[in-house]
Amino acid sequence: MRGHSHASCEMYAGADYRKSVARRLQFIGFVRGGVMTQRRAMLILHGKQALNEDVRDAVADKRKQGWELDVRLTWEAGDAQRLVGEALAAGHRHIVAGGGDGTLRDIAEALALAETQASLTILPLGTANDFARAAGVPLEVSKALQLMDVAPRAVDLGEVGGKLFLNMATGGFGSQVTANTSEDLKKVLGGAAYLFTGLTRFSELHAAHGELTGPDFHWRGDLLALGIGNGRQAGGGHELCPTALADDGLLDISILPAPQEVVGTLRSLLEGGLGIDNMFIRARLPWVELKSAQGLDINLDGEPLSGEDLRFEARPGALQVHLPADSPVLSRAPMLNRPD
């Protein structure tokens, strides 16, 4: 351990010895109110960021500040979950997720499934960084790691089909994010355009029938897109659930309905000045069940899922996350009463 030789040389040097011990304590932890608080953490870093000099410099700075910060790299599917398990087994109670939304989802899920009180700091290094952006996490590496020293807050997770997600589940019929989406569609549909895979003509835009049921909520009809959010945005900055809170014990539901007559004239309606946002149907629920005879493709922060009968449920306070005190996704009041 760094500083060990100095400590042994100063063992009987009175004040110098006490200073040496203090330095060593600063390295492994610090005392706050008489309680030792661990300053040990593991950064689980996406392998593509292994040569990121900003990350290297920021890690070195945190170590100089007294953090014992280990770094591990992910290279293939399952690595993030395995490394979370190894970190917890080694006594780490603080995990840093360095990567994009997919890496963050994997690590958040692994921590929640471990039922640990270990906390999570977000180091956004992906392309979209949707949850981090909406939560006010700095995109600059050194500033993001400053949140390691901020007290964590309990945030919710969403669950569907045995899988957990921190940010949002998005759905569309044939929906995935691709670069092939028509530029005309992007201009007209705005935040919802990315949901529609490979569409090059408006004639390809189609809806399917779905039914959503929750506490005091029922909707049935044709829909084009769906967002079920713990966070606010998806697809690189598109706010599908613009008022979602990550600590209210509820999921925000956003439905883009599409009666057949609207689908047929969508281009003329929207190009005539009608925005997309006022077409959404929104609700805030502890759970919602989705049924679709045609099946629905779901994207859980990059994790694909499909099904004809799915139940989405909030898991309140499932994860301890270090977020800015003024994070937009944190409530300023006690948790809302949750309908049964």
TORMARVO-233743 format. One record per residue (C-alpha): residue number from 1; residue in three letters; chain; x, y, z. Coordinates in steps of 0.1 Angstrom, whole numbers, plus 5000, padded with zeros to 4 digits. Each point is the difference from the previous one (the first is absolute). Layout:
N
   seq   type   mol      x      y      z
   NUM    ALA     A      X      Y      Z
...
This chain:
340
   seq   type   mol      x      y      z
     1    MET     A   5000   5000   5000
     2    ARG     A   5012   5035   4991
     3    GLY     A   5017   5017   5029
     4    HIS     A   5009   4968   5019
     5    SER     A   5037   5006   5001
     6    HIS     A   4996   5035   5014
     7    ALA     A   4977   4987   5027
     8    SER     A   5025   4975   5012
     9    CYS     A   5028   5025   5001
    10    GLU     A   4979   5025   5020
    11    MET     A   4985   4974   5023
    12    TYR     A   5015   5015   5032
    13    ALA     A   5002   5036   4988
    14    GLY     A   4970   5013   5020
    15    ALA     A   4981   5026   4980
    16    ASP     A   5017   4989   4968
    17    TYR     A   4988   4965   5007
    18    ARG     A   4964   5012   5006
    19    LYS     A   5002   5020   4967
    20    SER     A   5012   4969   4982
    21    VAL     A   4971   4979   5014
    22    ALA     A   4976   5028   4990
    23    ARG     A   5013   4999   4965
    24    ARG     A   4995   4962   4998
    25    LEU     A   4965   5004   5014
    26    GLN     A   4993   5026   4973
    27    PHE     A   5011   4975   4974
    28    ILE     A   4977   4972   5011
    29    GLY     A   4972   5020   5015
    30    PHE     A   4990   5031   5019
    31    VAL     A   4983   5006   5034
    32    ARG     A   4968   5020   4999
    33    GLY     A   4982   5004   5033
    34    GLY     A   5021   4973   5016
    35    VAL     A   4990   4975   4973
    36    MET     A   5025   4986   4975
    37    THR     A   4987   5006   4965
    38    GLN     A   5017   4979   4974
    39    ARG     A   5018   5017   4971
    40    ARG     A   5005   4969   4980
    41    ALA     A   4984   4997   4966
    42    MET     A   5002   4979   4968
    43    LEU     A   4997   5016   4966
    44    ILE     A   4985   4976   4976
    45    LEU     A   5010   5015   4966
    46    HIS     A   4988   4990   4966
    47    GLY     A   5030   4985   4981
    48    LYS     A   4998   5026   4972
    49    GLN     A   5010   5026   5026
    50    ALA     A   5031   4983   5011
    51    LEU     A   5023   5025   4984
    52    ASN     A   4979   5031   5009
    53    GLU     A   5026   5024   5014
    54    ASP     A   4973   5021   5017
    55    VAL     A   4989   4970   5020
    56    ARG     A   5036   4991   5009
    57    ASP     A   5007   5035   5012
    58    ALA     A   4967   5002   5020
    59    VAL     A   5007   4967   5017
    60    ALA     A   5035   5012   5009
    61    ASP     A   4984   5031   5015
    62    LYS     A   4975   4981   5021
    63    ARG     A   5028   4978   5013
    64    LYS     A   5020   5031   5010
    65    GLN     A   4968   5012   5019
    66    GLY     A   5001   4969   5021
    67    TRP     A   4979   4975   4980
    68    GLU     A   5010   4964   4996
    69    LEU     A   4986   4997   4965
    70    ASP     A   5004   4967   4982
    71    VAL     A   4993   4998   4962
    72    ARG     A   4987   4970   4981
    73    LEU     A   4991   4997   4963
    74    THR     A   4970   4984   4983
    75    TRP     A   5006   4983   4966
    76    GLU     A   4970   4979   4994
    77    ALA     A   4964   4993   5011
    78    GLY     A   4997   4991   5036
    79    ASP     A   5033   5016   5011
    80    ALA     A   4983   5029   5018
    81    GLN     A   4978   4977   5021
    82    ARG     A   5030   4978   5008
    83    LEU     A   5022   5029   5010
    84    VAL     A   4973   5014   5023
    85    GLY     A   4999   4966   5018
    86    GLU     A   5037   5000   5003
    87    ALA     A   5001   5036   5013
    88    LEU     A   4973   4992   5027
    89    ALA     A   5018   4969   5010
    90    ALA     A   5032   5020   5005
    91    GLY     A   4983   5024   5023
    92    HIS     A   4994   5029   4976
    93    ARG     A   4969   5020   5010
    94    HIS     A   5003   5026   4972
    95    ILE     A   4999   4992   4963
    96    VAL     A   5007   5024   4972
    97    ALA     A   4983   4991   4966
    98    GLY     A   5022   5013   4972
    99    GLY     A   4983   4996   4966
   100    GLY     A   4968   5007   4982
   101    ASP     A   4963   4993   5008
   102    GLY     A   5004   4962   4995
   103    THR     A   5030   4997   5024
   104    LEU     A   4981   5021   5025
   105    ARG     A   4969   4978   4997
   106    ASP     A   5021   4968   5005
   107    ILE     A   5017   5013   5031
   108    ALA     A   4969   5015   5015
   109    GLU     A   4982   4967   4995
   110    ALA     A   5028   4979   5015
   111    LEU     A   5001   5023   5031
   112    ALA     A   4963   4998   5005
   113    LEU     A   4999   4962   4996
   114    ALA     A   5028   4997   5026
   115    GLU     A   4977   5018   5025
   116    THR     A   5030   5020   5012
   117    GLN     A   5002   5035   5014
   118    ALA     A   5031   5006   4978
   119    SER     A   4995   5033   4982
   120    LEU     A   5005   5010   4964
   121    THR     A   5017   5030   4983
   122    ILE     A   4994   5006   4963
   123    LEU     A   5029   5008   4977
   124    PRO     A   4983   5007   4967
   125    LEU     A   5022   4989   4971
   126    GLY     A   4975   4988   4974
   127    THR     A   4985   5017   4970
   128    ALA     A   4965   5008   5014
   129    ASN     A   5005   4999   5038
   130    ASP     A   4963   5006   5003
   131    PHE     A   4995   4994   5037
   132    ALA     A   5031   5019   5010
   133    ARG     A   4990   5030   4979
   134    ALA     A   4965   5002   5013
   135    ALA     A   5013   4995   5036
   136    GLY     A   5025   5029   4997
   137    VAL     A   5031   4978   5003
   138    PRO     A   5029   5019   4985
   139    LEU     A   5014   4986   4967
   140    GLU     A   5035   5011   5009
   141    VAL     A   5018   4971   5015
   142    SER     A   5016   5018   5030
   143    LYS     A   4968   5018   5009
   144    ALA     A   4980   4968   4998
   145    LEU     A   5023   4982   5024
   146    GLN     A   4996   5029   5025
   147    LEU     A   4966   4985   5006
   148    MET     A   5018   4972   5018
   149    ASP     A   5002   5023   5030
   150    VAL     A   4963   5009   4999
   151    ALA     A   4976   4981   5022
   152    PRO     A   4981   4974   4980
   153    ARG     A   4962   5001   4995
   154    ALA     A   4976   4971   4998
   155    VAL     A   4986   4998   4965
   156    ASP     A   4975   4976   4984
   157    LEU     A   5005   4974   4973
   158    GLY     A   4975   4987   4975
   159    GLU     A   4994   4963   4995
   160    VAL     A   4985   4980   4972
   161    GLY     A   5004   4963   4991
   162    GLY     A   5025   4994   5027
   163    LYS     A   5023   5028   4987
   164    LEU     A   5007   5033   5017
   165    PHE     A   5006   5034   4985
   166    LEU     A   5011   5033   5014
   167    ASN     A   4989   5024   4972
   168    MET     A   4972   4990   4977
   169    ALA     A   4983   4973   4981
   170    THR     A   4991   5011   4965
   171    GLY     A   4978   4982   4975
   172    GLY     A   4988   5002   4965
   173    PHE     A   4988   4975   4975
   174    GLY     A   5033   4991   4984
   175    SER     A   5017   5026   5021
   176    GLN     A   5037   5003   5004
   177    VAL     A   5024   5029   4997
   178    THR     A   5017   5001   4967
   179    ALA     A   5017   5025   4978
   180    ASN     A   4978   4990   4971
   181    THR     A   4969   5018   5013
   182    SER     A   4989   5025   4973
   183    GLU     A   5012   5036   5005
   184    ASP     A   4965   5011   4991
   185    LEU     A   4986   4978   5028
   186    LYS     A   5025   5015   5024
   187    LYS     A   4990   5035   4992
   188    VAL     A   4963   4993   5002
   189    LEU     A   4998   4975   5029
   190    GLY     A   5028   5016   5020
   191    GLY     A   5006   4981   5032
   192    ALA     A   4980   4970   4989
   193    ALA     A   5017   4995   4967
   194    TYR     A   5028   4978   5013
   195    LEU     A   4975   4974   5011
   196    PHE     A   4993   4990   4965
   197    THR     A   5026   4977   4984
   198    GLY     A   5011   5005   4965
   199    LEU     A   4970   5020   4988
   200    THR     A   5007   5018   4968
   201    ARG     A   4964   5009   4990
   202    PHE     A   4970   5011   5019
   203    SER     A   4980   4972   4983
   204    GLU     A   5021   4976   5021
   205    LEU     A   4989   5016   5033
   206    HIS     A   4974   4977   5016
   207    ALA     A   4984   4995   5033
   208    ALA     A   4988   4969   5019
   209    HIS     A   4975   4994   5027
   210    GLY     A   5009   5000   5036
   211    GLU     A   4984   5001   5034
   212    LEU     A   5015   5016   5032
   213    THR     A   4985   4994   5034
   214    GLY     A   5011   5014   5034
   215    PRO     A   4985   5014   5032
   216    ASP     A   4971   5023   4990
   217    PHE     A   5013   4999   4964
   218    HIS     A   4989   4982   4969
   219    TRP     A   5008   5008   4964
   220    ARG     A   4994   4979   4969
   221    GLY     A   5006   5009   4964
   222    ASP     A   5025   5003   4972
   223    LEU     A   5034   5014   5010
   224    LEU     A   5032   5009   4983
   225    ALA     A   5023   5003   5029
   226    LEU     A   5003   4996   5037
   227    GLY     A   5023   5012   5027
   228    ILE     A   5000   4987   5036
   229    GLY     A   5024   5021   5019
   230    ASN     A   5018   5001   5033
   231    GLY     A   5022   5026   4982
   232    ARG     A   4989   5026   4976
   233    GLN     A   5016   4995   4967
   234    ALA     A   5012   4973   4975
   235    GLY     A   5015   4997   4966
   236    GLY     A   5026   5027   5005
   237    GLY     A   4981   5029   5017
   238    HIS     A   4964   4994   4990
   239    GLU     A   4977   5008   5030
   240    LEU     A   4973   4974   4998
   241    CYS     A   4992   5003   5037
   242    PRO     A   5009   5037   5007
   243    THR     A   4989   5002   5036
   244    ALA     A   5011   4966   5013
   245    LEU     A   5015   4998   5034
   246    ALA     A   5024   4972   5009
   247    ASP     A   4991   4999   5037
   248    ASP     A   4962   5002   5001
   249    GLY     A   4993   4963   4999
   250    LEU     A   4982   5003   4967
   251    LEU     A   5005   4995   4963
   252    ASP     A   4991   5027   4975
   253    ILE     A   4979   4986   4971
   254    SER     A   5000   5018   4966
   255    ILE     A   4979   4986   4972
   256    LEU     A   5001   5014   4964
   257    PRO     A   4966   4989   4987
   258    ALA     A   4993   4995   4963
   259    PRO     A   4964   4996   4989
   260    GLN     A   5002   4987   4964
   261    GLU     A   4987   5033   4986
   262    VAL     A   5028   5019   5018
   263    VAL     A   5027   4976   4987
   264    GLY     A   4987   5005   4965
   265    THR     A   5003   5038   5002
   266    LEU     A   5028   5003   5026
   267    ARG     A   5024   5018   4977
   268    SER     A   4976   5027   4990
   269    LEU     A   4988   5005   5036
   270    LEU     A   5034   5004   5014
   271    GLU     A   5015   5020   4972
   272    GLY     A   4970   5024   5004
   273    GLY     A   5015   5010   5034
   274    LEU     A   4985   4974   5023
   275    GLY     A   5026   4989   5025
   276    ILE     A   5005   4964   5011
   277    ASP     A   5001   5007   5038
   278    ASN     A   4963   5009   5003
   279    MET     A   4991   4967   4984
   280    PHE     A   5013   4979   5029
   281    ILE     A   4978   4984   5026
   282    ARG     A   5018   5001   5033
   283    ALA     A   4996   4984   5035
   284    ARG     A   5021   4993   5031
   285    LEU     A   4995   4966   5015
   286    PRO     A   5017   4974   5023
   287    TRP     A   4994   4973   4974
   288    VAL     A   4984   4996   4966
   289    GLU     A   4992   4969   4980
   290    LEU     A   5003   5000   4962
   291    LYS     A   4983   4976   4977
   292    SER     A   5004   4998   4962
   293    ALA     A   4990   4971   4979
   294    GLN     A   5026   5010   4974
   295    GLY     A   5028   5002   5025
   296    LEU     A   5020   5030   5010
   297    ASP     A   5038   5006   4997
   298    ILE     A   5014   5016   5031
   299    ASN     A   5033   5017   5005
   300    LEU     A   5012   5001   5036
   301    ASP     A   5029   5025   4998
   302    GLY     A   5014   4979   4972
   303    GLU     A   4988   4966   5012
   304    PRO     A   4975   4985   4976
   305    LEU     A   4968   4984   5012
   306    SER     A   4968   4989   4983
   307    GLY     A   4967   4986   5010
   308    GLU     A   4962   5000   4997
   309    ASP     A   4992   5004   5037
   310    LEU     A   5024   5020   5021
   311    ARG     A   4998   5015   5035
   312    PHE     A   5021   5030   5008
   313    GLU     A   5005   5008   5037
   314    ALA     A   5019   5026   5020
   315    ARG     A   5024   4988   5027
   316    PRO     A   5001   5030   5024
   317    GLY     A   5034   5009   5015
   318    ALA     A   5017   4970   4985
   319    LEU     A   5033   5017   4994
   320    GLN     A   5023   5025   5018
   321    VAL     A   5013   5025   4974
   322    HIS     A   5023   5030   5004
   323    LEU     A   4982   5028   4982
   324    PRO     A   5002   5038   5001
   325    ALA     A   4980   5015   5028
   326    ASP     A   4980   5020   4975
   327    SER     A   4995   4971   4976
   328    PRO     A   4968   5006   4980
   329    VAL     A   4990   4963   5004
   330    LEU     A   5000   5002   5038
   331    SER     A   4968   5011   5018
   332    ARG     A   5001   5029   5024
   333    ALA     A   4973   4985   5022
   334    PRO     A   4994   4967   5018
   335    MET     A   4992   4971   4977
   336    LEU     A   4966   5001   4985
   337    ASN     A   4973   4977   5013
   338    ARG     A   4999   4971   4976
   339    PRO     A   4966   4987   4989
   340    ASP     A   4996   4963   5005
